[in-house]
Amino acid sequence: MLLGKKRKLGRKIDEISVGEKLKLTEKIEDKDLLLYLGLTNDGNPLYIQHDFASQTSYEKPIVPTIMLTGIVTSAISKYLPGPGSHILEQHLRFPKAVYHYETIEFLLTVTDVQPSSNKVNVSIIAHDQQGDVVIEGDVWCSPPLIENKLTSHAMENF
């Protein structure tokens, strides 16, 4: 874990431009599903029971949409804008279910930068292995913003 370690912060608002893109590929593995289910105590049979899922229109277990949302929010926190950023608002649609063991291609694109309010809009589109859209939407986030307070300078010089 990174607790206690000082990490490099992501980019500040003046270092981000409209049109920037980030591509990621994520494979949904059993360990990811088990961690999610253990963390949330979500026992929805649609996510874990093959017998139940086979009786639904999905035909087999699907990946919880909140797990997919977690991949998106993690990409914002890790890469665009990066560490120290905060998600303010998100609007995501999930037009097609994602199944266990699928590989998903994510594309994040900066569509708006608002320096006066320290806000960035990032659009998201994700495709499954068949090329079908499985996630689309956008996220407003606040890049890292360190306020220069008197106490922080005083403590550094102490």
N, C-alpha and C positions, 0 to 999 in steps of 0.2 A: 504494500500500500504506500501511498504517497503522503500519508499523514506526517506532519512535522517537517517535511521537506519543502523548501522554497522552490516553486516552479516558475518557469518563464511564463509571463502572461501572454495572452493572445494579442492580436493587433487592435490598436485603438481606432476610433472612428475615422480619423484623417488618413489612415493607412488602408482603408477599404474602398473599393471602387465598384460601381454598378457593372455587371457583366462578369465578375469573377465567378469561376465554377470550381466545384469539387465533385469528383467521382469516387464512389466507394462500392465495394463488392462485399456482401455479407452472406455467409452460408448459415442457415438456421440448423443448429445441432441439438441433440438431445440434452446436453449439459446446459445450454441456454434456456431451454424450456423448463428443465427441472429447477434451475435457479429461480426463474420467474415464479413458478408454481409454489416453490418453497417460501419465497419472500412474501408473496401476496396471499398465500393460503387459498388460492383460487382453484377450486375443484371442478370447474365446468367440464362436464364429460365431453363436450365438443372439442376440447383441447387435448384430451389424454386417452379417451376410451375409443378404441377402434370399433368395438361392437356397436356402441351408441352412434358414433359418427357415420358408420356405414348405413344407418337407417335415415340419414338426413340428406338434403340436397348436396351437401359437401362431399359425401361418400367416404371421407377419411378425416382424421383429426386435422384441425387448422391451427395456425399460430395466432395467439391473442394479439389484437391490434395494438394494445398498449406496449407489447414487446417491440413492435415495429416502430412505434412512436419513440420508444427509448433509443433505438438506433439513430433516429433523426436527431433527437436532443443531444445524444452523445457526440454526434458529428459536429454540432454547433459548439459544444463545450470543448471538444478536442482540437478542431481545425478551423472552423469558419464562423465567428471570428476567433474562437479558441479559448484557452483557459482564462477564467475571470469574467467571462460573458454570462449573461442571464437571459433566459427566455421570458418574454413579457406576454406573448399571445401566440396561439397556434390554431390553425384551421387545416385539418387534414381529412381527406376522404380515402376510403378504402374500397374501391370499386370491384376488386376481385380478391378472394381469400388467398392467403399464402399457406402452403402446406409444409409439414415437417420436411426437413432436409433440402428445401429449395435454396437456390442461390439467387439473391436479389441484387440488382444494380441500382444504386441511388445516384441521382444527379441533383446537387444543390447549386443554386445560382443566386447571386446577389442581385436583387431587382430594384432596390431603393436604399439610399443612404441619407439619413437626416441628421447632420452634424449638430443642429441647434438642440435637438432632443436626445442626442446620443442613441439613435435607433437605426437598426438595419433590418430590411426585409429580405428573407431568403426564401425562394421558391423551391419546392421539393417535388420531384417526380421519381418514382421507382418502378422498375419493370422486373417481372419474373423471367425465368429461363425461356419461356415461350414468346417473350417480347410484349406481354400484356401489362398494362398499367395496374399496379397493385396499391400504390399510394400517390396522391397528388395533393398539393396544398401549399401553404406558406406559413412562415414563422417570423414573428417580429422579435428581435433580440436586442439587448443592450451590450455593446462591446465593453471590455474592461475600461473602467474609468476610476483612476486613482485621484482622489482629492488631496491637494497639497494643504495639509493642516499644519498649523504652527507646532503642535505637539510632535508630529512625526519628524520634523526637522530638528527640533530640540532634542529628541531622544537619540537621533543618529549622531549628534555631536556630543552627547553626554559622555 
